[in-house]
Structures are given as structure tokens and as C-alpha cells.
Amino acid sequence: MKFLLAASVAVCCITPALADDAAITWTLKGATFDPSPLTIETKGDFTIKFINTNATAGELECKGLKIEKAVVAGGTIMVRVLNPKPGTYDCVDEPHEDVAKAQIIIK
């Protein structure tokens, strides 16, 4: 019984690290998303590690994927995308959406 409890605790502790290791990095530099477009080949959920290198706060918004999350200046956020459908999705850095635009392409 003690072994099962220890194994359960170990699995719980390992799972978040695995999710972070599999994250796809996307960076905002000025008004440019890198890479652009962000192309993802997946058959399931995925995580985006979004890095804002700017000296001002931003907000990653991608309505088609139901993403809307603020990121502080020089900060990083993790965004989990559930049940993605193949397609092309327009994204912006909302406070600067007139110039900071990109796409996520899911294959």
C-alpha cells in the first residue's frame, strides 16, 4: 500500500514538468512575433510558452483558439490549447494590435 501511495505522489509531481518540457516557445520582440507564423503539427493539446521581451506589458490574443492572456513587461506566460482543430488562426498583441500581428497554423 505504501508503494502505491509513493508511486501516485511521484506521478503527480512529474506531470507538470513534462508539460513544461513540451511547450512551444513563441517570442514577442517589439511588434514582431518569432517565429511568424507559428506552425504546429499536433494531434492533440499543446502548450505555448509566450515570452514578451518588450519593456511594456502585452496581451496574447487569438480569438479562434480562445486565447486571451496578459503578460507583463519582460515576462513569460504559459498557455494551454485544448482540442485544437487544424487551421490558420490570427493572433495579436492586443495593446498594439494595429502593428503586432501573427498567425498560428495548426496542421
Secondary structure as GFF3:
##gff-version 3
##sequence-region A 1 107
A	DSSP	alpha_helix	2	21	.	.	.	ID=ss1
A	DSSP	beta_strand	24	29	.	.	.	ID=ss2
A	DSSP	beta_strand	32	34	.	.	.	ID=ss3
A	DSSP	beta_strand	38	40	.	.	.	ID=ss4
A	DSSP	beta_strand	46	52	.	.	.	ID=ss5
A	DSSP	beta_strand	58	62	.	.	.	ID=ss6
A	DSSP	three_ten_helix	63	65	.	.	.	ID=ss7
A	DSSP	beta_strand	67	71	.	.	.	ID=ss8
A	DSSP	beta_strand	76	81	.	.	.	ID=ss9
A	DSSP	beta_strand	87	93	.	.	.	ID=ss10
A	DSSP	three_ten_helix	94	96	.	.	.	ID=ss11
A	DSSP	beta_strand	101	106	.	.	.	ID=ss12
###
